[in-house]
Amino acid sequence: MSDTLVRTSAPLSHDHHIHWGPVFAGALTAAALASVLHAFAGAIGLAVSSTAPTWRDASIALWILSGIYLVFVALLAYGVGGYVAGLLRQRHGTATVGGVPGTTTATTATPGFIEELELRDGLHGLLVWALATLMTVLLLLLAASAGTRLAAPSADAAGPSASVAGENIIAFDLDRLLRGDRRQGEDVSQTRAEAARILLTSSSHRGVAAEDRAYLVRLVSARTGLAPPEAERRVDAALASSKENIARARRSTVILAFMAGAAAILGAAAAWFAAVAGGEERDDRGHARWRLFDARRTTSRAFP
């Protein structure tokens, strides 16, 4: 005799549309995997940011490679998280077995039932993507906050590192501009902040105003003890270098923003399709080659 296992498509329950347990499990898996991969990227030099003061000297090719790695991390992490959520989600349907254990297995389900089941699995994958993204952003904010506290001066919060926004882009240019043998006892943070604001205007459409350039020449001359002609040449060199560094930083930011957006979109798609694949495996609806072990196990029971 043979026994037939029939799985019928029971109506989907409308009491609990979202199973939060699998969603949180998938999100934690995705966030943990993404954190490990980003740490690995930092170790091999593919991180999208660096604490080194010469980070802006990285080539555009390195930024593109970092963006590609960011896309790879999103596909892998969100794909694994979505698959975990789809696999752990509650199975729908009922199964009836009668007679002596046999060899025949039949599965019946209406097309509408399968479509709705895949839709729910895919939506759970999107929830994994959203929750894992929020977790990752929170971890990045905490890491950035900790890094800022470590980098800030211990004695005074208004030190050079906090003098003006964006000074890290032109920090070395400021060092070269104000470098000199003259030693003065006053605080240089105000001088650096004032010079930085003038240098940052070099990237504007109008460039540095003539009066600002003349004031910066006098400031450098007074600070370093250089003669006005030498101070003027140093100012011109600093303005040109600052303009180039700011333009490079802008290009890198555009590339990074584009790749981050692409990674987010592709990560959402990966989470959706991976959750659907996990649901197919959960309900034994996957491709035959993925169920080879189950087929062998059924054959071994049929022919002892």
Steps between C-alpha positions, in 0.01 A plus 500: 500500500598855458404796703438848363593816688269780388567862598192713451495876480319613809379859505763741625438628848429871522559521875875549480620640171851566636707247689742722689714218637640398160531866402716583803704182449566587137581863581746403773664253264529761225634770733755264657624377163521854363699614807750218454541572130542874561762427766678280247482784246662734750779249557584461130458869414162489324311701762319806366654720768832516676645666808820577310546872428597418140172321423425754228805386302332169421432456131155497346556135406535413868173675579326311217644173631378588849154570357495166318593326823217689672256358243643151552453528877139614456417213265658237724385630839141584403473185292598280794274695736202474266556129447510442877173689545327309221627166630393565859160648419197292595397243239148525359293205388403156637621150426315170528662158505326163492594136470841346511795733432561496126681674222265742325489870587256744344465871559195697396460874528312759303702762310339778701603334823863470386509862385365627831743280690795634301374854549494457877846343501634784288348762729666333797827528309441873454438535873831325563669746265343802670574385854857394417562837332384685811723281716799565276441877496470501879826309537674740261373801692619352828839421349529851354405654834759293682764588241422870534538487877831321467631747242387813685747682727472389860550843651286722282214396274551808284843397386630493145313183409169672576588840358305483176296243315689343211844597631610137482488528121755782498675428831839440340464812287441699817806346661717600207344845480562589865830317539785714629787529746335775700346371823215691660320422822146578382252235395516425125151349474340832410766570239460155345122532494517840331753381243300182437183694423689706244659193341162327474371784283756404236256235373218747446401632158647844569806371679676688780422871511793736454460655845487154661815398319678818609387447860623139492840618374528744791384230743762253378772762503419602856471142618811355335726807471536459124546795270182605315615365159587161650174495696309583181658207314416267787140620503462447124639147531266422790198633310579288194560190708181553701290540186639176356450307826143621541418406139646153556298459818183601316560247223566228754185592690290483182640156416445376852144636517412338167647165601330515841164563332559217255600272787182587689274429201679178408500395865123541518460288186737237637307483827168462313610218269702326772196500730289351220768234445505427872122464497520255210751292692282520811194374312693247288427702187861559399674372191548124479880517523476670839283216627730222390568394858129477575446289187773259604360479850152420361647234271686339790175472696322346201771243431652386830 
